[in-house]
């Protein structure tokens, strides 16, 4: 079967064409894994979630409206699967930030002669944000990840989450506010720790 649109592949999957489904998996596996990794912060868990997502996609393919885009539908299933997984856990363990997962499909842009101190500060900030995200409510976490790490527009996020764009704008404002609060709290804790006299 030649490559076709996602919607056509979905139709073919419903007709029992396994190769069509494999094409969808191949196209979206990195995106699904990236969202999952961002949401849970652990590689093995993200891999398990990604596998669960594609099982759900296959089982629920009959629910997909082929008159609409496939990408928002699979993004919604991914986010919902992640949120369900997170709520079952009592504690999420933070891992170090992985630069290879910064974007989906878009390669990292390397700028020659960039100030090393600027590069270091930027990397440190990304690490800090990735760890803070894991402490935020999962709904806010999803907003930040979809907007700033996957670079989706508010309308694309609305389509992915099945809510209105106005609702996205409200939630995005609250998510950014929450992110700032967690970042400030983390920095204050780190500053207080640095100011403590060393015990000998």
N, C-alpha and C positions, 0 to 999 in steps of 0.2 A: 504493500500500500504506500503510495506517495504521501509525503507530508502535506497536511491540509490545515485548515483553521482549527483552533481549539474546539470550537463548537461542533465542527464536522467530526472531529475525533471523538467527542463526547457521544454524538449520535451513533457512530460506528461501535463504540464501546457498548452501548445499550443493545446493539444488535449481536453482541457476543464476540466482537473482533478484539482479541487480546492484544494484537500488535498496535492497535489504535491507542489502547490504554497505556501500553508501554511507552509510546511516544509522549503521552501526556506526563507520565512519571518522569521520563528523561528531561522534559522541558522544565518541569516545576520542582524537581527534587531539591535543587539548591536553594530556591526561594523558600520552600517549606522548612527546610533545615535551618536556614538563616533566621527566620521568624521564631522558630522553636528555640534555637540557641539563645537568641536575644531575650526571650521570655523567661527561660528557666536557668540559663547560665551554666549548664552542664552538658558537655558534648554527648555522653552516653544517653542521657535522658532525652536530649534533643533528637537523637537518632531513633529512639524508641517512639517518641511522639510523631516524628515524620512518618514512620512506618504505620502508626495508627491512623494518621491523617489519610494516607492513601488507601487504607482499608475502608475507612469511612467514605471516602470519595467514591470508591468502587461500589460500595453498598448503597449509597444514596444518589448515584448517578441518575436514577429515574426522577429525582426531585429537581434536577437541574433544568432550568428554562433555557432551551437552546436559542431563544430569540435574544438572549442577553449574553454578555461577555463571561467567559469561563474564569478568567483570572480573579475577579472579585469574589466569585463563589468559592474557589479553593482557598483564597486568603481568609475568608470568613470561617470556613471549616477549621483552618489551621489555628487561627486565634482562639476560637471557641474550644478546640481540643486542648490548647495550651492552658487556658484559663481553668478548664475543668481539672486538668492535671495539677495545676498549682494549688487549687483549693483543696485537693485531697492530701496535700503535703502539710506537715506541721512547720517545716522549716526549709528554706531554700539556702543552699550553700553558694557563696559568691566565688567565682573563678576569675583569674586574670583575663583581661581583655585580649582578644585574638584579632590582630589586624587583618587577617585573611578573610574575616567575615564582615568587614566594614560595609561592603556593598554587594549587591547581587548583579551579576552580569557585567557591571562597569568595572574596568580595571583601575587599580590605584594609580593616580597621577603622581609621577615623581618630578619634583622641581629641582633643577640643578642650582647649586650655590645658595641654597636656602640656609638661613641662620640656624645653626645647630641648636641654639638655646630655644628658638621659636619652635622647632620640630619637637624638642623634648617637652616643652610646656604643653604643646598641642596633644602629644601622646599621653602625657600625664592626665590632662583634662578628660580625654576619651576614656581612659582607664577608670577615672573617678566616676564619670557619668554612667559607665556600664555597670559598675558596682552599686551605685545609688539606685539605678533602675530596678534592681532586684529587690530593693526594700520598699518600692512604691506599690500602691494598689495595682492589681493586674490590669484593670481597665485603663488607668493612666499610663501604665507601662506600654500597653499596646498602642496607644495614641502616639507616644514619643517615638517608638520603634518604627511604626508605619510612616510617620511624617518625616522624621529627621534621619533615620538610618536606612529606610527603603525609598525615601524621597517621593512618596505618594502625595498627590494634591489632596485638599480637603474633600473634594468631590469623589476622588478615588477611594479615600478612606471611608466615606459615607457608603459607597457602593459595596466595599469589602465588609463593612460591619452591619449593613442593612439598616442604617439610620439616616436621618436627614443631614444635609450639609450644615444647617444651622446648629444642629445638635453636636456635630463634630467640632464646630468652632467654639461652642461653650465648653465642651469636654477638653479641647486642646488648650484653652486658656487655663482651665483648672489644672491640667496635667503639667503645663509649664510652671505654674505657680508652685505646685507640689514638688517638682524637680528642683526648683530654686531653694525651697525650704529644706529639702533633704541635703542638698549640696552645702548650704550654709551651716546646717547642723553638723555635718560631717567635718567641715573645716574647723568649726569651733571646737569640736571634740579633739581633733588632731592638734590644734593650737594649745589647748589646755594640757594635753599629754606632753607636748614638747616643752612646755613651761615648767613641768614638774621637776623638782631637783632630783638628780640621779642618786639612787641609794647605793651606798658602798658598805 
